[in-house]
């Protein structure tokens, strides 16, 4: 039993990491198609979201939970603001964060303080699991059926044009090949 527990100890974080990476990449591919994307930032934002979930779910365990929550929120705010610079894919960050948040509620262990607390946490797990599956299916469908769709106001989530030419270099005019 100990060998098995040591082997699968990290599966929860691994699941959150991969679900966040896939979700962030899918959202980014839908909102900014034909833009090359590299890196694992969406998955890392999912891990940050799981830290946020861990603080919220285990609130009673922390000596000063408000301070821990404030530190995490400030860190996330700074990182999302940095994502507003050109060539940083904030859509992958947002998608990774959302998927990390939902999957963390589903797979991370939690402590139950009463029967009502156990039931409430189980309901949250089920709802978050269903939402994660629905969101993934929706992104998958949109990716294949409406790949060329644009959201003009969504561009401000990825790069805020502080000057007229600030975000111009952040777009690539790649188009799919027609014919050979």
Secondary structure as the mmCIF struct_conf table of DSSP 4:
data_model
#
loop_
_struct_conf.conf_type_id
_struct_conf.id
_struct_conf.beg_label_comp_id
_struct_conf.beg_label_asym_id
_struct_conf.beg_label_seq_id
_struct_conf.end_label_comp_id
_struct_conf.end_label_asym_id
_struct_conf.end_label_seq_id
HELX_RH_AL_P HELX_RH_AL_P1 UNK A 2 UNK A 7
TURN_TY1_P TURN_TY1_P1 UNK A 8 UNK A 10
HELX_RH_AL_P HELX_RH_AL_P2 UNK A 11 UNK A 31
BEND BEND1 UNK A 32 UNK A 32
TURN_TY1_P TURN_TY1_P2 UNK A 33 UNK A 34
BEND BEND2 UNK A 39 UNK A 40
HELX_RH_AL_P HELX_RH_AL_P3 UNK A 41 UNK A 57
TURN_TY1_P TURN_TY1_P3 UNK A 58 UNK A 58
HELX_RH_3T_P HELX_RH_3T_P1 UNK A 59 UNK A 61
BEND BEND3 UNK A 62 UNK A 64
HELX_RH_AL_P HELX_RH_AL_P4 UNK A 65 UNK A 82
TURN_TY1_P TURN_TY1_P4 UNK A 83 UNK A 84
BEND BEND4 UNK A 85 UNK A 85
TURN_TY1_P TURN_TY1_P5 UNK A 86 UNK A 87
HELX_RH_AL_P HELX_RH_AL_P5 UNK A 90 UNK A 107
BEND BEND5 UNK A 108 UNK A 108
BEND BEND6 UNK A 113 UNK A 114
HELX_RH_AL_P HELX_RH_AL_P6 UNK A 115 UNK A 145
BEND BEND7 UNK A 146 UNK A 146
TURN_TY1_P TURN_TY1_P6 UNK A 147 UNK A 148
TURN_TY1_P TURN_TY1_P7 UNK A 152 UNK A 154
HELX_RH_AL_P HELX_RH_AL_P7 UNK A 155 UNK A 158
BEND BEND8 UNK A 162 UNK A 163
TURN_TY1_P TURN_TY1_P8 UNK A 164 UNK A 167
HELX_RH_3T_P HELX_RH_3T_P2 UNK A 168 UNK A 170
#
